[in-house]
Amino acid sequence: MSEKQKQMDAHNQAMSEFIQMANSMVNDKGFDMKLVSAAMMAASGVYATFTAAGNEGFLAEGGVDRVADMYKKNLAYIQKRKKEELESKGLTPKPMAEAGAGQPENPAETPNQS
């Protein structure tokens, strides 16, 4: 197995474990799905910052832009793959929601928070 394939397999395993944890938080612990989504996004941002800048640093504006661009490209790729998956099942895919619909503007804020 090539090194690239090993990395892809490890990536897919880690992603699967995050999704399992999120599903458990929603299904077993009763967390709101949108809250879990926002918390995962915030945790990802915290970890991306740590990975790039360590515990004592932060991202400069250009670093924030690069991370945001990476997220945007990854999300677009995920949507493309999801659409292809639905089409391969003979379904006619259609977008179900606009980005941010029903989501707090600040991911740290939760609905009904005063």
C-alpha positions as CSV (number, residue, x, y, z in Angstrom):
1,M,0.0,0.0,0.0
2,S,1.4,3.4,-1.0
3,E,2.0,6.1,1.6
4,K,-0.6,8.3,0.0
5,Q,-3.2,5.5,0.3
6,K,-2.2,5.0,4.0
7,Q,-2.8,8.7,4.6
8,M,-6.1,8.6,2.8
9,D,-7.2,5.6,4.9
10,A,-6.1,7.3,8.1
11,H,-7.9,10.5,7.1
12,N,-11.1,8.5,6.4
13,Q,-10.8,6.7,9.7
14,A,-10.3,9.9,11.7
15,M,-13.2,11.5,9.9
16,S,-15.5,8.5,10.6
17,E,-14.6,8.6,14.3
18,F,-15.5,12.3,14.5
19,I,-18.8,11.6,12.8
20,Q,-19.5,8.7,15.1
21,M,-18.8,11.0,18.1
22,A,-21.1,13.7,16.7
23,N,-23.9,11.1,16.1
24,S,-23.5,9.8,19.6
25,M,-23.7,13.4,21.0
26,V,-27.0,13.9,19.1
27,N,-28.6,10.5,19.4
28,D,-27.4,9.3,22.8
29,K,-26.8,12.5,24.7
30,G,-29.6,14.7,23.3
31,F,-27.4,17.5,21.9
32,D,-29.0,19.6,19.2
33,M,-27.6,18.6,15.8
34,K,-26.8,22.3,14.8
35,L,-25.1,22.9,18.1
36,V,-22.9,19.8,17.5
37,S,-22.1,21.0,14.0
38,A,-21.1,24.4,15.2
39,A,-19.0,22.9,18.0
40,M,-17.2,20.6,15.6
41,M,-16.5,23.6,13.3
42,A,-15.2,25.6,16.3
43,A,-13.0,22.7,17.5
44,S,-11.6,22.3,14.0
45,G,-10.7,26.0,13.9
46,V,-9.0,25.7,17.3
47,Y,-7.1,22.7,16.2
48,A,-6.1,24.2,12.9
49,T,-4.8,27.2,14.8
50,F,-2.8,25.0,17.2
51,T,-1.4,23.0,14.3
52,A,-0.2,26.1,12.5
53,A,0.8,28.3,15.4
54,G,1.1,26.2,18.6
55,N,-0.4,26.9,22.0
56,E,1.2,30.4,22.2
57,G,0.4,31.7,18.8
58,F,-2.5,32.6,16.6
59,L,-3.1,33.0,12.8
60,A,-2.4,36.3,11.1
61,E,-5.0,37.5,8.7
62,G,-3.4,35.7,5.8
63,G,-3.3,32.5,7.8
64,V,-7.0,32.8,8.6
65,D,-7.7,33.4,4.9
66,R,-5.7,30.3,3.9
67,V,-7.5,28.1,6.5
68,A,-10.9,29.5,5.4
69,D,-10.0,28.8,1.7
70,M,-9.0,25.3,2.6
71,Y,-12.4,24.7,4.4
72,K,-14.3,26.2,1.5
73,K,-12.5,24.0,-1.1
74,N,-13.0,20.9,1.1
75,L,-16.7,21.7,1.6
76,A,-17.2,22.2,-2.1
77,Y,-15.5,18.9,-2.8
78,I,-17.7,17.1,-0.3
79,Q,-20.8,18.6,-1.9
80,K,-19.6,17.5,-5.4
81,R,-19.0,14.0,-4.1
82,K,-22.4,13.9,-2.3
83,K,-24.2,15.0,-5.5
84,E,-22.3,12.3,-7.5
85,E,-23.3,9.7,-5.0
86,L,-27.0,10.6,-5.2
87,E,-26.9,10.7,-9.0
88,S,-25.2,7.2,-9.0
89,K,-28.3,6.0,-7.1
90,G,-30.6,7.3,-9.8
91,L,-31.7,10.2,-7.6
92,T,-32.1,13.8,-8.8
93,P,-30.1,15.8,-6.2
94,K,-31.2,19.2,-5.2
95,P,-29.6,21.6,-2.6
96,M,-31.6,21.3,0.6
97,A,-30.4,24.4,2.5
98,E,-28.5,27.6,2.1
99,A,-25.3,27.9,4.1
100,G,-26.0,29.3,7.5
101,A,-29.7,28.8,7.4
102,G,-30.8,28.2,11.0
103,Q,-27.1,28.3,12.2
104,P,-26.0,30.9,14.7
105,E,-23.9,33.6,13.0
106,N,-21.2,33.1,15.6
107,P,-20.7,29.3,16.0
108,A,-20.1,29.9,19.8
109,E,-23.6,31.2,20.1
110,T,-26.4,28.8,20.4
111,P,-30.1,29.3,19.4
112,N,-32.2,30.7,22.3
113,Q,-29.1,32.0,24.0
114,S,-29.6,35.4,25.7
